[in-house]
Amino acid sequence: MTTTFVTRRLRLREMTPEDFDLMADLLGDPDVMRHYPRPKTRDEARRWIEWNQQLYQERGHGLWAMFLRETGEFVGDCGLTPQRVDGVEELEVGYHVRTALQGRGLATEAASACRDFARNTLRADRLVAVIAPANVPSQRVAEKLGLCLEKRTTGYGAGDREQLIYAMALI
């Protein structure tokens, strides 16, 4: 298994098929997915892993599985994915953290490493986060990363649901 990042408390690595049960539980948790149209099914979780594996191959990044360094406990996922916002492809930083581990700064720690990877390795010039208006904790994470609210849109793959677009220049 490839370790992508090591932070003070976390280890992030590429997802593998062996992560299926962990990811299915995470993405199927109604609390974790409360700002999505609905939790993902087990089949959708399998496709989530396959999508990320394809991103690793094609782009060198995706969402990575996240674990506590000290104990190896599964935390969630975090990483960089392409998203189409108002007809433009953007590089998004995204994260999902297990309910029991939320509120400890783990999403901010992992997303900061991903932001730095986008800037220093990918040489990306811009980073966004697409966040539901009611998802105040994710808005705080985005702000801690240096992203600012840029606009509100429904021009994202979420149908008629309004989304907030947080963004920052990386150069």
N, C-alpha and C positions, 0 to 999 in steps of 0.2 A: 504494500500500500504506500502510495506516495504522500509524504507529508508536504503540504504546500506552505503552511505558515506555522510558526510557533510564536506565541505571545507570552506574556507573563503568566497567564493562567490557562491558556488554551492551546490546543493542537488542532489544526484544520488540515484535512486531506481530501483527496478525491473520493467521491462516493463509489461504492462497488455494489454488485448485486447482493453481497452479504449484509448490506445495510438496509435491506428491504423492510424487515420488521420494524426497525427503529424509525425509518422514514415514514412508513405507513402509520405507525402510532402517532408520530409528530403531526403529519399532514391530515390525519383523520381526527385529531383532537379538536372538538368544537370551540374550546377556549383559545387555543393557538390560532385557529382559523376564523375567529369571530369577525374579522374585518374583510373577509372574503365572501363571495356569494354563498359558499357552503364548504364544509370540510371535504377533503379529497377521499375518493374510494381507494381501496388497496390497488386496484388496477391503475388508477391515476398516479398513485405513489410510485408504482413500478415504472410508468412512463416518465415520471419526474426524474428518476435516477437515470434512465436511458437518455433523456434530453440533456442532462448535465454531462453525462459521459460523452455525448456527441459534441457538446460545447468545448470540453477539454481537448478533444481531438482537433476540432476545427479552429478554435480561437485561443486555446491555451488558458482558458479560465471558465468558470461556471460557479455554481453554488457548491461549496465544500462542506463535508460533514465536519461537525465541530465537537470536540471532546475536552473535558477537563484534563489538564496535564497531570495533575497530582493523582487522580483516581482512575482516569480513563472513562469516566461516566459520560454518556452521550448527552450533549447539550442541545443540538439542533443543527441548522445549516446557515451558512452565510457566504456571500460571494458576489460575483459580478456577472450580470447577464445582459444580453441585448434586449431592449424593449422598444416597441414602436409607440411613440407619443406624438399625437397630432401629425401623423404621417412622416415623422423623422425617427430614424434609429438612434437611440440613446444608449449609453452604458449605465446600467442601474446597479447600485449596491442594494442588496436585499438580505433579509435575515428572518429566521423563525427560531424561537427559543422555547424549549419545553416550559410549560406553565410553572412547574416547581422551581425553575431556575431563573425566572424573570425577575427583574428589579435589582439585579446584582451587578449591572454594568457589563455583562458578558457580550451583549449585542454591540455595544459601543466599542469594546476592546477588539472584537473580531472585525467589525466594519471599518475601524481605523486602519487595521492592517490591510484590508482589501482596498481602501482608498489609496493608501501609500503604494500598493502594488499597481493600481491603475495609473498613478502618476509616474512612478519611478521605473517600472518594468514595461508596462504597456504603452507608456508615453501618451496616454489619453489626455485630451485637452479639456474634457468636461465629464462630470459625474452627476447623476440624478438619483433620486429616490421617489418612487411612486407610492403615495400613502393615502389611505382612506381618511377623510376628514375627522372621523371619530377616533382614529388611532393616535391619540395624544402621546403615548409612550414612544412610538416610532418617530413621531415628529421631533421629540426631544433628542432621540438618538441622532437623527439627521442634523439637527442644529449643533450638537456636540461635535459632529464630524466637520462642521463648517459649511454645510449646505443651508441655503436660505429658501424660503417659500418664493417660488417664481411665478406660479400661476395655478389656477384651477382648470380642470379639463374633464370632458367626457370622451375625448379623443384618444382613449387608451383601450386596450382589449377587454374592458370590463362592461361593455354595453352602455346603458344609460347612467351607470353609477358615476357620480362625480369623484374625482381623484385630485389630490394635491400633488403638485410637482415641485419637489425641492431640488435645487441645483447649485453647483459651484464650478468655477473654472479651476482647472488643475495646473495650468501653466502660468 
